[in-house]
Amino acid sequence: MTIYMLVAGLVFVLIPVFAFPFSQNIDPISLRVYSQVFVPKEFHIKGVIDDRTDRSPVAFLVRNISSGSQLEIVDLEGGAIPAVENYVFGALPRDQNLRPVKIRIRDLKIIEELADARSGLVEGEVYLDFSFELERGDELVHLLDFQGGVSYKRGVRQVSVIEPVLRKSINNSLKYFNDWIEKESTEDIKLARDVKVKIRDYREDHQDDTVFYNPQRPLSWKDFTGRPRFGNYAASIFASIAYEGNSWIEEGEVIVDIVFKTFMLKSSSWVKGTNNSYGLNHEQRHFDIAKIVMERLKEKVEKLDLQPHNYDRKVSFHYLDAFREMNQMQEQYDRETAHGMNAKAQARWDKFIDEELSGFGVK
């Protein structure tokens, strides 16, 4: 989310021309904390990150009338990033029981020009480009961008105007972020504190091309409707796994509803002529293997330490790992049973598969 804001703060000081024979050096700008800006209830600032492409001093200021367009380059006292960090730490209480937030500074500039040499009028702009990011472990989660600043006018000798204008700009960004996070603290998934996972199997039978695994509904040869392929095999089954996830927020907690699907596709599964129960059992065991792998995946997901910002990535990672495991197990099964032709090996696999399914409470 990106916010663009421009706040105009106008300071008019008109000074006669004869008041400007003198030249001055401009000292580094010292950001001062006079009082706390507000008390955050949802976050504390953990630190400031320098992400500027231009890390030169931040201010380009009019020194005197005779300098004209030649601006003096001035930095914040102690350096831009340390100065901003020290200011923010002083301006806001830091309750470390609240969410840790870091400010990423992409741009920070003060640029002036001599608007009227006769009156010594200087016009200036403060530019801010801040990003607010939530710290979660070793990761930073992007929350909000703020791009804005303040316009001002001053007399050429009134450099003291600059610091409060800069301070006002920084305060504007902090207040805007505070308003946003207070509003979104129970609505934005990135701000949720906990994740609750609900896991269930999809078993509905719509009498279409897909058969979802159900221990009460074993396969039959009628489920193999695909066109037979050339080769030495009498039958083949397309069995696989998938999942769907849906999430929502309830009182600041992410509720994740995950539906796991173990299925076979009729049109991609085939049999040559009429086959026997032994051959059907071999194909059923391919389906069972997919179910075993899915049950293992469900166990892993139930034990995961999921966070609101990465739960989907973690579940997806383990799903892909399970998919590879399923393919390897299917290949091993066919290799050791010689595609069902080795009866002794088939019997060993039948026993292993039944024990696995029984352990998961499937049979």
Secondary structure, 3 states (H helix, E strand, C coil): CEEEEEEECCCCCCCCHHHCCCCCCCCCECCCCCCCCCCCCCEEEEEEEECCCCCCCCEEEECCHHHCCCEEEECECCCHHHHHHHHHHHHCCCCCCCEEEEEEEEEEEEEEEEEECCCCEEEEEEEEEEEEEEEECCEEEEEEEEEEEEEEEEECCCHHHHHHHHHHHHHHHHHHHHHHHHHHCCCCHHHCCEEEEEEEECCCCCCCCEEECCCCCCCCHHHCCCCCCCCCCCEECCEEEEEEEEEEEECCEEEEEEEEEEEEEHHHCEECCCCCHHHHHHHHHHHHHHHHHHHHHHHHHHHCCCCCCCHHHHHHHHHHHHHHHHHHHHHHHHHHHCCCCCHHHHHHHHHHHHHHHHHCCCC
